[in-house]
Amino acid sequence: MDFKEINEKERAYYKQDFNCISTLIRRMRNALIHNVTVKTARLDFNGKWDFNPKISFAYVTLFQAGLKPLRFGSRRSTIEETLNRCLSKIRENKRFSEFDISDPEKCRILLEFVYDRQLIDVKKIHESGNFDEYRFEIGINGIEIKNIFTNELSFYMPTDAIINSHLSLSQVLLKAIKGTSLRNQTDDKKELFKLFAQSEDYEVHLIKTRAFISYRDEAIPIYRGNPLYGEFSFDTLLMQFIKTSDWLVDNMYDDGRFLYYYDCAEDNFKDHEHPNRKPNDLYYNDLRHCGGAISLLKAYLQTKNEKYLNAAKKAIGFTISISIEHEYNGEKAYCPFYNRKVKLGGVGLGLIMLMQYRIISGDTTYDEYIKGYVRHILSRMCPSGELMGYYIHPQYHNGEPLVNMTDQERMETFSFYYPGEALLGLALFMKHFDDDKKLVKEVRKKAEIALDWIVNERPKTYSHLFTDLPSDAWLMQAIDEFEEDEHFRKPEYTNFVYGDAQKMMDRMYLKDDNPYLDYEGGYYYNYGDHYYPDGARSEGLVSAYYLAKRLGDDDFAQKVFEACKKAALSQFYLFNSAVYTFSHKNPARSENGIRFKNTRQWVRVDSVQHVACFFIRLYWAEYAPWKAYYDTK
């Protein structure tokens, strides 16, 4: 399969002038307002809609905040007949009067039509592995199911993935099957799949569609629900960073917490990891909370707008409020205690947050907590250099401090990520805290022991935690930060960062090694996986750029820099732009958030924070002299 040729044809399609479609959708709106038929005469559809009455099934859908979408689909002998059938049935619907069709700002129109249709054996459909004719790609492919005896049709359109927040083929098939008469036979999902697989009454087609969403007075062609970005842009990078920073500020509670989790499709706050939590007892995470504050500090550094600094200080107040005290070498140590746990990562991220606030603002208000967090981290270090993952865990020692742990308990509670977070906090303290030279000296000594252990011994002790696609971005950032001190310039540290960066680049989709236009820059574990647009890993990748640049490895630095731009391009599609939020129940809340995945409608504070921090660091790599980039990585 020639992916380059496929993609060049697709890119050429999206580069066309779509004024005729904009005119068509305006005419459709007018037809709905005035109860008249739509006319397609003198509209040049050449190359925009190659109508084929055998396959060109079309759906017209109305969207408006707070309302269930109103949709009808049809296939007639001409474009005009097809559209008028859809519009007349929409007008006849008893819910039509709920829509403010005359206001294009409120009521948006989606036009989607089938342009490719392929008969397929449903048993051969797959969603990962080979990019072949049997691959189902979420948001790109749809499903048509036809009862060969009754001619009953059921459609799952590609945009249904965005509307329903789907990501898996099983979700798609279940939705499509429920559109057939089989839905009347059982409510059990497994039984429904079984009946469908055993039935010989159905033909299944994979379909592809072209979709256009009205936006004000235009029709915007969308690809997997999004405007097609096509190329990387620093302007887009900065715009998305600023707008997502605003989203964090706008979605902050009075006590300093952020809106932790938001489902744009359902307009609720129930997260997929804790689905049974009650509305008044929703889950919150103190580590991700600190990440949100760190994003705001970067926003302040970029803009000098006090609202970001004030919001970050408010978030700091929450972390301070949950901190508890214990003793380390006769002095006070502090640690955030939340959800009945004290996590090494929570202390590490809290320290990063407090140190970056101190560096940026010059405010020394929290110095006692900074030193207390440092002491806590040092207290959790084994003589070998291993950093223990928890100080308090409800499943161990009856929820009491884990002072004397067995080797088995230590290994069971070890975290792959927490040590890197803690070490980054220690690096910032070591470099920028001059008011306690004794504590700084202790940190310098013990941080080296911890770095030696994590780089040299962790791969032996915890080999089962490593994956082919590296994920320890916090440690990559920590090593980058430590390297500015000559004492920490060890080849094994540099090799760890360079090695993980190279592995990430080796597992990154390129422009034409796959048939999808938005895969470029996305990561994969195995070639053929649905792509991962991953801000967290990319924070480690951009750290490798800064490290290589500082060490004078310019060729490698440039290679990493170009890979970072590709990674950012894949993450542009996670941004809830005003165009993308057409199907959201409450676009006013969802706009400017950053989702987990392209078709998933879930926003969490860390899905925003990681992408935002990666974006601004990449922006600074281009527009701020790297030598002057000092302390807010």
N, C-alpha and C positions, 0 to 999 in steps of 0.2 A: 504494500500500500504506500503510495507516494504522498506522505503527509504534507510536504512542502507545496505540492500542486493543489491539494485539497484546501490548505490554509490560504494560499494566494487567491483562490477563487472566493473564499469566504471573506477575506479582507477587502477584495474588490467590491463585493456586494455592499458591505457596510460603508464604503467610501462614496457611494452614490448620493445624488441629490434626492431626498425623499419629500420634496415639496408636494408632489401629487398625493402622497399618503396623508400629509398634513391637511391638504384641501379635502380629501375624502373624509377624514374623521370630523372635520368641521361641518361638512355636509351631513354626516350621520347624526351629529349633535342637533343640527337644525331640524332634521327629519323627525327626531324624537320630540323636540320641543313643539313643533307645529303639526305633528301627526301627518306628515307627507312622506312620499317615497324619496329615496335617495337616488340621485342621478350620477352615473359614472362617465357620461359622455365627455369627451375631450380631456380626459385624464390619461396621461401617458404612463401606463404601468410597465412599460418595457423594462425588463430586468428587475422590477420591484415585486411583481406578483405574476408569475407565469401560471395563469389559471388553467387547471385541468379538471373538468367536471367529474372525472372518475376519482380523483383523490383530494381535490382542494376543499375539504371540509373547513369551515370557518366558524370561529366563536367570536361573539361580541360580548364583552363583560363591562358592567358598570361598577365602579368602586367609589365609596364615600366613607369617610371616617365614621366609625360607630355603627355602620350598617353591614349586614351580610351582603356579599357581592351578588349581583343579579346578572345571570348569564343565559345565553341561548346559542346553540350551534346548528348549522345547517349546511347542506351541500346541494346546490341547484345547478342548472345548466350554464349560468353566467355569473359573473361577479355581482352584478346588480341584483339579480334575482336572489342570490345567496344572502346578500346583506339585507335586503328588504324583508326577507323572511325572518332573519334574526331580529331586526328592529321592530317588526310588527309584533312578534311574540313577546319581546321585552316590554313594549308599551301595554300589552294586554295583561301583563302580570300585575297582581293586586298590590305588589310592593313598589311598583314603578313610581308612584306618587311620593314615596319617601325620599327619592333622590332629587337633588337640586340640579337638574340636568342643564339648566341655563347658566350655571356658574362653573366654568372650567377649572377654577381654583379648588372647588369643593368636590365636584363629581368628575372622575377621570374615566376615560374609555380605553379599554384594551381591545385591540384587534389582533387576532391570531389565526393564521391559516396554514394548513398542511401543504408542504411543497414536495415532500419525499415520503414514500410509503413502501415498506418492504415486508413481504410475507415471511414469517419466521416460526420455527419450532420453539414454542415457549420453554421447552425443557433445555434448550441450548443457550438461552439468554444468560448473560453474566454481567457483572458490574466492575470487575477488576481483572487484571491479567493482560490478555491480548487486546490490542486495539483492532478488532476484526469486525466482520459484519454482524456478529452476535452480541456485540457489546452494547449494553444499555448505559447511557451516560446521563446522570440525573440533571435535569434542567435543560438538556439539549435534546434528548429523545423523549417521545411520548409513546403511549400504547393505544392501539385501536383493537377492540375485541368485537367480533361479529358472530352472531348466531346464524349458522349457515342455513337453518331451516326457517327461522322467523325473520331474518334480516335485522334483528335487533342489534343496535350499535351501542358500544360503551367506549368513551374516550377518556384517556388521561393525557392532558396536554402538557408539554414541557413546562409551561409556566405554573402548572398545578404544584410543582415541587416548591416553588417560591411561596405560593399562596398558602400551602399546607405545611410549610417548614419541614419538608421531607428530605432525606438524604440516602435512603436505601431502596434497593429494588423491591424488597419485600413490602415496604410501605406502598410503593407504586402499584404493584400487582394487586394488593389487597383493595386499594381504592378503586382500581379499574374493575376488578371482579365484582365489587359491591354495586357497580353500575349495571350489572347484568341481572337477569331473572334469578340467578343462583342466590342472590341476597335474601330471597324469600324462603330459602330452604334451611338456613342455619345462621346463627349469630356467632358461632364459634369460628375463630380465625383459622385454626388448623384444619378444621373440617371443611371450611370453605375452599381452602387451597387444595385439599384432597379431592373434593368434588370437581373442581376446575381441571385438575391434572388428569382425572380419569375420564372426563367428558370428551366426546368426539364431536360435539355440537358447535365448536367454536373455531374460528380462524383468528389468528393473532398477527397483527402487523406492528412493526416498529415504525414510528413516524417522526419526522422532523418538521418544524414549523418556523415561520417568520412571525415575529411579534412586534407590535408597535403600541406604545402607551402614550396617551395624550399628556402633555405637560404644558399648561397654560394654553397657548394657541398653536402649539406644535405637536407633531407626532414624532416620538423618539424611537428609533429602532433599538431594540434591546436584545442582548445576548446573555442567556442564562439569567434573565431578569434585570440585567444591568446595561447601562450605556457601555459601549465598547471603548475602553481606554486606549487600546492599541499600542501606545508607546509610553515609556516612562517619562515623567515630568517632575522637576523639582517644585514647580508652582503647585501642582496637584499634591505633592508630598507635604508641603508646608500648609496648604489650605486644609487638608484633612487633619493634620496635627492640631491646628488651632481650633477647628470646629469640634474635634473630639475632646479637646481640653475643655471647651465650653460645655460640652455634654456632661462631663464630670462635675463641673461647678453647678450646672443647672439641676443636676440630680443628686443633690447632697442634702442630708437631713440636718436638723437643728443640733443633734448631738455630735456631729462631725463625721458620721458614717456616710458612705455613698450608697446609692441604689445598687445593691449587690448584683441582682439578676433581673433581666427583663425579657419576656417572651413577646416579641413584636407581633407575632401572628395572633396570639390570644389576649394580648394586653393585660397580662398578669405577671406576677413576680415569683411564680413557682418554678424552681430550677429542676433540671432533669436528674441531678444527682440526689436531690432530697424531695421527691415528688409528694410525699405524705405529710410534709410540714403544714401546719395550719397557718392561715393568713396573718395571724397575730404572733406567729412564732417562726418566721422565716429564717433560714440559715444565713449566717454571715461569717466571713473569714478574715481574720486579723492580718494575715500575710498579704492577701490581695488588697486589703484596705491600704496598707502602707505603699503598695505599688501605685495606687491611685494618687496618693499624695506626692510621690516621686514624679509622676507625670506632670502634676500641676507646678512643681518647682521648676521643671524644665520649661514649662510654658511661660513662667515668670521670667526666667533667664532670657528667653527668646524675645519676649514682648515688653518686659518691664511693666506690665499691667498688674497693679496691686491686687486685683480681684483674685488672681491665681495664688499669690503669696498668702493672702488672707484665708483663702479656702484651704490651702495646705496647712496653715497653722491651726485651723479648726480641726482638720483631720488628725493632726498631731495630738491635739487635746484629747481626742477619743483614745488614742493609744496610751497616752499617759494615764488616763483614767482607769485603765484595766491593768496597769502594771502593779506587780506585787514585789515585795522586798525579801531578800535573804542575805546571808553573810558569806563573803569570800575573803579569806585571809584577814579577817578582822575588820573588813570594810563592807559598805553597802553594795549589794548587787541588785539589779532590777530586771524584771522580765514580764512581758505581757502575758496575762493569764486569761484565756478565753475558750469557751466551749469545753471547760474542764481540762484544758491542756496548756502546757507551756512547750512550744516548739522552738527548736534551735533556729529554724527559718524565720519564725515570728520575731525573735530577738534580733536576728541578722538584718532583716528588712527594716525593723524599727530603727536600728542603728544607722543604716544607710539613709533612711528618711531624715533622721535628726541631724546627721552630719551634713547632708546636702543642704538642709535648711540653714544650718549654722554658717556654712561656707558662702552661700548665696546672700544671706541676709545680714551676716555679721552679728546676729542676735545670739547671746550666750545664755539665754534663759534656761535652756534644757541641759546644761553641761553636767549636772549631777546625774541625770538619767543617761546621758551619753556614756559617762564613766561607769555607771551601774550596769548598763547593757554590755559594755566591754568586759567587765568583771564576770558577768554571768557566762558569757561565751568562753572565757578562759577557764571557768569552773567546770565546763562540760568537755574539756579536752583530756583525753587519756594520755598517759606517758608516751604512748606510741605516736601520738599526733592525731589519732582518730577523734572526730567531734561527734558526740552522742546526740541523737536526733531529738530526744525529749527529756525534759526535766520533770514534768508531771504528765501522766497519761492515765485515764480512768481505768484502763484494763490491767494496769500493773501496780503492785504495791498498795492496793486499796486507794489509789488516787493520791498517795503521799509522794513527796519528792523522791526521785529515783537516784538515791545516793549510792547504794551498794547494789550494783546490777550484776547478774550473772552474764557470762559470755553469750549465752543463748538469748537473754533479754536484750542485751546490747545490739546483737545482730538483728533481732526481730524488729527493733525500733529504729534501726539505722535508716536515714533518708538519703537518697542519691543527690537531692538538690540542696538541702539545708546547709551543708558545709560551705558550698560556694557562696551562698547568701551571707553567711556569717563572716567568711573571709573577705568578701568585698567590703563589709562594714568595718572590719579591722583595718583594711588597707586605707580607707578614707580617714579613720581615726589616726593611724600611724603617721600619715602624711600631713594632716591639717589640724591636729590638736596639740598645741604647744604648752598647755597650761598644767600638764601633769607628766613631767618627763620620766618619772619612775614607771608609771603605767605604760607609757609609750615604749619604753625600753623592754618591758615584759612582753608587750604585744609583738614587738619586732622579733624577739627570740622565739616565742611560741608559734607565731604565724609561720615562720620558716619550717618548724617541725611539722606543723599541720599541712603545709603545702607539699612538703616532701612525702608525707604519708599518702595524701590524696592522689598525687600524681604517680607515685611509684608502687604503693601497696594496695590501694583500693582496687585496681584492676585484678589483683590476685584474690583478695578476700571477698570481694563482691562482684565477681565476674558475671554473675547471672543478671545483674541490673543493667548491663551495657547493651545497647542496641546498635544495629548497623547505621542508623541515622542518629548521630550524636544529639544529646539534649541538655548537656550541662553548661548552658549559656552563662549562668551566674559565675561559675568558676572561671570561664573564659574572661569575663569582665574583671574578676578579682585579679587574675594574673596580669592582665593589661594594666591595672591600677598599681599593683605592686612593682611592676617592672621599672617604674620611674625611679625607684630606689636601687642603686647599683648592687646592693647586697643581695637583691632578689633576682638578678639577671642570670638565671640558670638555664642551660640548654634544654633540660627536660621540661621546664615550665613552658618555654617558647614552643617546643615541639608538640606539647599537648594542645596548645591553642591552634597552631598551624595544622596539626593533624586533624583535629575536629573540624576546622574550617574547610579543609580539603575534602573530607568525607561528606560534609553538607553540600559542597559544590558538586561533588560526584553524584549526589542523589537529588539533583535539581533538574526539573524539566527545562529543556531548551526551546527555542522558538519553533522549530519544525521537527521535533522528534516525537510528536503526538498529533492527533487530528483536532485539537481544541484550542481556540484562540486565547483563552484565559489561563492555560496551564503554565505558560512560561514563567519561570521563577518559583513555582510551587515545588515543595519537597515530596519525596516518596521514600518508603522503606524498600519496596520492590517496584521495579519499573512496571507500569501498568496499574498501579494503585491510583485511586482517585486522589487528586493532588492535595497537599497540605499547605495552605497559605499561613505560615507560622511566624508570628511576630516574636515570640519568646526565643526561638532558636536564632532568629535573625539578629537579636540583640547580641548574641555571642559572635555571630559572623561579622558584624560591624566592629566589634571589639578586636577581632583579628586584623581588620584593616588598620585600626589605630596603632596596634602593637607593631605590625610590619612596617608601617610608615615611620614610626619612631626609631625602629632598629635599622632603618635604611634599606629594608628589603622591598624596594620600590616596585619591582616586577610582580612580586606576590601581592603586594598591597593593591596594585591596580587591578589584578585579577579578582581579588576579593571585592573591591569597590564595584566592579561591573556586575558581579554576582549579587551584591546587595541591591543594586538598582533593579535587577530582574526580580528578586524576592519582593521588593516593595511594589513592583507592578502587579504581582499576583495578589498582594494584599489590598491594593486599591479597591478591588471588587468586594471587599468585606464592609466597606463604608456605606452607611445608610444615607445616601444622597437623597435630595428631594425628589429626584426622578424615581429612584428605586423603591421608595416607601409607598408606592401606589396601592398595595394590597394590605397594608398594615391598618389595624383597627384604630390606632391612635398615632398617626404620623407625627403629631406635635411632640410626642415623647420619644419616639424611636429615631427621628431624624438626627443625624450626626453621630449615632452610636456605631460601634464596630462589632460585627457578628463573629461567631465562632467559625462558621463555614459559609460558603457562597450561598447555598440554598437554605441553610438553617437560619431561623429567625430568632436566635438566642443571642442576647448581649449580656456579658458579665463584665464586672469592673476590670478583670485582668485581660479579657479579650480586647478591651479598649486600651488598657495601660501598656501592654507589651508592644502592640503595634505602634502606638503613639510614641513611646520612648525610642523604638527602633527608627521611626521616621525622622525624628528631630536629630538624632545622632548622625544619621546619614546626611541630613540637610547640612548640619554643621561641618561634616567632612568636606563638603563642597564649598561652603560659603564662609566658614570660619577657619582661619589659619590653624592647621592641626597642632602647631607648636604652642599656640596660645590656648588650646583646648585643655583645660586643666583638671577639673575636679568634679564634674557632674555627669559622669558616664553612667 
